[in-house]
């Protein structure tokens, strides 16, 4: 029983989908920065990208802690 618990704790939760999540977070960050540097800003797009970046950032942190 003890060895089974130790093996389960050592198992990683890494998935190939994690790479896509990280890449998508990078794309959202690029879009957010591009919206901020524009002289004429679309505030809806800035807010939407900011919330999406916050959600994906938190999701990335939780995902990487699980590796």
N, C-alpha and C positions, 0 to 999 in steps of 0.2 A: 504494500500500500504506500509506504514511504517513497519508494522508487518511482511509482506511477505519478505521485504528486510532484516530485522533483522533475520528472520528464515533461509533465504538462506545463510547469512553470518555465522551463527552458525553451519551450516551443515558441517560435517567433510568429507573429501575426502578419508578417510581411506578405504583400500581394502585389502582383504586377500592376494592378489598378492604382496603387499608391503613386507610381511614377506619373500617371495621367493627372492625378489630383495636384501634384506639385507643379507640373507644367501649366495646368489651368490656373493655379494661383499666380504663377509668374505672368501669364497673359493678362489676368485681371489687374495685377500691379502695374504693368506697362500701360494699360488703358487708363487707369486711375491717374498715373503721373502725367500722361499726355493730356488728359482733361484739365489738370491743374495748371499746366504751363500755357494753355491756350489763352490768348487775350480776351476772347469772348467765350465765357464758360457756360456750359449747360449744367445748371445746378442740380437738375434731376439726375443726370448721368453721373455727376460727381458724387452725389449722395448714394445712388444705387451701387456704384462701383466701390465706394467706401464701406458700405455695409457688407457687400459680397466679399471684399478683401478681408474684413474683420472676421466674418464667418469662416472663410477658407483658411485664414491664418490660425484660428483656434483649432480648426479641424486638423490642420497640418501638425500642430504641436501635439495634440492627443494621438494622432496616428504615429508620429515618430517616437513618442514615449512607449508605444506598444511594440515597437520593434525589439 
